[in-house]
């Protein structure tokens, strides 16, 4: 936010925030759109398209599991800290 404020103070009329304000759903939609554009305009057959989609699914499922484990550990750590007070 400090950088955005500084840019706006120095005669910049627009500040592109990029990923600073994107939520995960927006990122998935962007990734889908980018992939679909590249698949339809590129030299990709149905088998390769399926491999791409399966790869994205594996990535998303694994990332979800990682985030769930991180969230679980953070919750347990917070619980321990609160109980030790």
Secondary structure by P-SEA (a helix, b strand, c coil): caaaaaaaaacccccccccccccaaaaaaaaaaaaaaaaaaccccaaaaaaaaaaaaaaaaaaaaaaaaaaaaaaaaaaaaaaac
